[in-house]
Amino acid sequence: MKKFLDEKDVEDTTALHISCKKGCTKFSELLLRHGVDCEAVTGINLSSPLHLTAMHGQEDITRLLISSGAAIESRDALLQTPLHRYGHMYVSNVPTNVQVFVSLVRLLLMRSIAHEL
């Protein structure tokens, strides 16, 4: 079953990538409970599920991925971390709540500091 859930399409996108991008929190939770790879990266962009939640402002799934052990320091093809992606998302005027943005940036920074210690 896990092998099926981790299967990738022609762009190396998994079900978790799609779920994260679309904001399907319950489905993402189900996938993670079944042990899917939360570190899988897409083909050309090398985006992890955490990069996609950052890009699309998915607060609940970001928290879920972090609590599931997603690497907050992972870098994509442009050498950007999920924190970089949150910054770009906010500056690019993707509709977002400022409080959510600040909360998630704080969470990523705190996890990053803890990772450094």
Residue frames relative to the residue before (quaternion, step in Angstrom):
aa qw qx qy qz dx dy dz
M 1.0000 0.0000 0.0000 0.0000 0.00 0.00 0.00
K 0.6511 0.5246 -0.3229 0.4434 3.62 0.88 -0.95
K 0.6277 0.5425 -0.3388 0.4437 3.58 0.94 -0.85
F 0.6461 0.5130 -0.3093 0.4729 3.58 1.00 -0.84
L 0.6887 0.4941 -0.2846 0.4479 3.59 0.92 -0.91
D 0.7042 0.4391 -0.2552 0.4962 3.59 1.17 -0.57
E 0.3895 0.7399 -0.4723 0.2788 3.59 1.28 0.02
K 0.2573 -0.7766 0.5622 0.1208 3.56 -1.07 0.84
D 0.4244 -0.6686 0.5423 0.2806 3.56 -1.21 0.54
V 0.7734 -0.3648 0.2365 0.4614 3.60 -1.25 -0.18
E 0.6980 0.4178 -0.2633 0.5186 3.60 1.20 -0.38
D 0.4979 -0.6752 0.3935 0.3759 3.59 1.34 0.28
T 0.4027 0.6961 -0.4813 0.3487 3.57 1.13 0.67
T 0.2395 -0.7695 0.5774 0.1308 3.58 -0.95 0.89
A 0.6892 -0.4395 0.3646 0.4460 3.55 -1.33 0.08
L 0.6357 0.5286 -0.3358 0.4514 3.59 1.05 -0.75
H 0.6061 0.5447 -0.3595 0.4546 3.63 0.98 -0.72
I 0.6869 0.4844 -0.2822 0.4625 3.56 0.83 -1.01
S 0.6489 0.5257 -0.3049 0.4578 3.56 0.96 -0.90
C 0.6601 0.5029 -0.3012 0.4698 3.58 0.99 -0.84
K 0.6623 0.5177 -0.2992 0.4515 3.55 0.91 -0.92
K 0.7397 0.4244 -0.2170 0.4750 3.58 0.96 -0.91
G 0.4800 -0.7009 0.4200 0.3194 3.59 1.25 -0.19
C 0.3791 0.7269 -0.4816 0.3097 3.59 1.14 0.60
T 0.1937 -0.8432 0.4932 0.0909 3.55 0.33 1.29
K 0.6869 0.4883 -0.2979 0.4484 3.61 0.76 -0.97
F 0.6658 0.4899 -0.3056 0.4725 3.58 0.96 -0.83
S 0.6225 0.5292 -0.3329 0.4708 3.59 1.03 -0.77
E 0.6408 0.5231 -0.3114 0.4677 3.55 1.00 -0.86
L 0.6445 0.5184 -0.3091 0.4695 3.58 0.97 -0.87
L 0.6566 0.5084 -0.3086 0.4638 3.59 0.90 -0.91
L 0.6779 0.4890 -0.2924 0.4646 3.58 0.88 -0.91
R 0.6210 0.5397 -0.3355 0.4588 3.58 1.06 -0.71
H 0.7025 0.4340 -0.2523 0.5045 3.57 1.16 -0.62
G 0.6022 -0.6573 0.3116 0.3289 3.55 1.27 0.40
V 0.2834 0.7601 -0.5440 0.2144 3.59 1.06 0.54
D 0.5782 -0.6015 0.4393 0.3330 3.53 -1.26 0.50
C 0.2133 -0.8023 0.5460 0.1124 3.59 -0.40 1.21
E 0.6519 0.4928 -0.3118 0.4847 3.59 1.31 0.07
A 0.3772 0.7337 -0.4905 0.2807 3.62 1.24 0.04
V 0.1733 -0.7913 0.5790 0.0929 3.57 -0.98 0.84
T 0.5136 -0.6332 0.4892 0.3099 3.52 -1.20 0.65
G 0.7373 -0.4744 0.2822 0.3894 3.56 -1.27 0.41
I 0.8456 0.2006 -0.1009 0.4843 3.57 -0.15 -1.26
N 0.7436 0.4379 -0.2363 0.4466 3.61 0.84 -0.93
L 0.2508 -0.7914 0.5070 0.2320 3.58 1.23 -0.52
S 0.2994 0.7700 -0.5020 0.2559 3.56 1.06 0.79
S 0.2974 -0.7201 0.6006 0.1797 3.54 -0.96 0.93
P 0.6722 -0.4588 0.3563 0.4590 3.60 -1.19 0.15
L 0.6350 0.5333 -0.3311 0.4502 3.60 1.05 -0.74
H 0.6014 0.5356 -0.3585 0.4721 3.60 1.06 -0.65
L 0.6825 0.4974 -0.2936 0.4478 3.59 0.93 -0.87
T 0.6374 0.4981 -0.3514 0.4713 3.60 0.97 -0.70
A 0.6264 0.5316 -0.3324 0.4631 3.57 1.08 -0.72
M 0.6694 0.5196 -0.2929 0.4429 3.55 0.90 -0.95
H 0.7841 0.3214 -0.1485 0.5097 3.56 1.04 -0.79
G 0.4937 -0.7185 0.3963 0.2880 3.60 1.25 0.32
Q 0.3389 0.7557 -0.4895 0.2729 3.58 1.04 0.77
E 0.2457 -0.8378 0.4736 0.1163 3.56 0.18 1.34
D 0.7078 0.4748 -0.2865 0.4376 3.59 0.68 -1.04
I 0.6853 0.4699 -0.2932 0.4729 3.58 0.92 -0.85
T 0.5741 0.5642 -0.3823 0.4538 3.60 1.09 -0.59
R 0.6718 0.4880 -0.2929 0.4741 3.57 0.86 -0.96
L 0.6377 0.5352 -0.3133 0.4568 3.56 1.00 -0.85
L 0.6729 0.4945 -0.2964 0.4635 3.59 0.88 -0.91
I 0.6534 0.5076 -0.3151 0.4649 3.57 0.95 -0.85
S 0.6800 0.4723 -0.2944 0.4773 3.58 0.94 -0.83
S 0.6594 0.4848 -0.2989 0.4907 3.59 1.26 -0.37
G 0.6296 -0.5923 0.3125 0.3939 3.56 1.28 0.13
A 0.3201 0.7501 -0.5201 0.2536 3.60 1.18 0.36
A 0.4678 -0.6903 0.4858 0.2621 3.56 -0.99 0.90
I 0.2845 -0.7923 0.5184 0.1504 3.56 -0.49 1.18
E 0.6742 0.4849 -0.2897 0.4758 3.58 1.23 -0.31
S 0.3927 0.7283 -0.4861 0.2812 3.61 1.23 0.08
R 0.2332 -0.7796 0.5709 0.1093 3.55 -1.08 0.76
D 0.3800 -0.7185 0.5403 0.2178 3.53 -1.08 0.80
A 0.7741 -0.3508 0.2458 0.4661 3.60 -1.25 -0.22
L 0.6929 0.4253 -0.2643 0.5188 3.59 1.21 -0.46
L 0.4891 -0.6876 0.3876 0.3712 3.56 1.41 0.22
Q 0.4450 0.6819 -0.4563 0.3587 3.56 1.17 0.60
T 0.3477 -0.6967 0.5887 0.2172 3.53 -1.14 0.75
P 0.6801 -0.4470 0.3530 0.4616 3.61 -1.22 0.08
L 0.6056 0.5557 -0.3594 0.4418 3.61 1.05 -0.66
H 0.6152 0.5251 -0.3421 0.4783 3.60 1.01 -0.75
R 0.6620 0.5212 -0.3074 0.4422 3.55 0.93 -0.93
Y 0.6203 0.5266 -0.3513 0.4631 3.61 1.02 -0.71
G 0.6397 0.5280 -0.3234 0.4554 3.56 0.98 -0.83
H 0.6683 0.4904 -0.2959 0.4748 3.57 0.93 -0.89
M 0.6227 0.5477 -0.3365 0.4461 3.56 1.02 -0.82
Y 0.6829 0.4855 -0.2905 0.4621 3.57 0.90 -0.93
V 0.6854 0.4838 -0.2811 0.4659 3.59 0.87 -0.94
S 0.6815 0.5013 -0.2828 0.4519 3.59 1.06 -0.72
N 0.4794 -0.7159 0.4002 0.3122 3.58 1.31 0.22
V 0.2516 0.7103 -0.6002 0.2681 3.56 1.00 0.72
P 0.5216 -0.6547 0.4219 0.3482 3.62 -0.72 0.95
T 0.2153 0.7683 -0.5749 0.1814 3.54 -0.64 1.12
N 0.4680 -0.6365 0.5402 0.2899 3.49 -1.26 0.49
V 0.4935 -0.6784 0.4537 0.3007 3.60 -0.75 1.03
Q 0.6411 0.5262 -0.3320 0.4494 3.61 0.97 -0.77
V 0.6288 0.5118 -0.3296 0.4837 3.59 1.03 -0.74
F 0.6405 0.5297 -0.3221 0.4533 3.57 0.91 -0.91
V 0.6848 0.4761 -0.2871 0.4711 3.59 0.79 -1.00
S 0.6408 0.5369 -0.3190 0.4465 3.59 0.96 -0.83
L 0.7096 0.4531 -0.2639 0.4707 3.58 0.88 -0.92
V 0.6170 0.5147 -0.3503 0.4813 3.58 1.03 -0.67
R 0.6329 0.5201 -0.3271 0.4710 3.58 0.96 -0.83
L 0.6488 0.5185 -0.3174 0.4578 3.60 0.89 -0.90
L 0.6873 0.4753 -0.2888 0.4672 3.60 0.85 -0.94
L 0.6508 0.5042 -0.3243 0.4659 3.59 0.99 -0.74
M 0.6499 0.5121 -0.3197 0.4617 3.59 0.94 -0.82
R 0.6549 0.4950 -0.3054 0.4824 3.59 0.99 -0.84
S 0.6431 0.5232 -0.3219 0.4573 3.56 1.03 -0.78
I 0.6435 0.5070 -0.3147 0.4793 3.58 0.99 -0.81
A 0.6492 0.5063 -0.3140 0.4729 3.58 0.94 -0.88
H 0.6297 0.5416 -0.3243 0.4526 3.58 1.06 -0.78
E 0.6584 0.5244 -0.2948 0.4523 3.58 1.07 -0.78
L 0.6553 0.5349 -0.3174 0.4287 3.60 1.09 -0.66
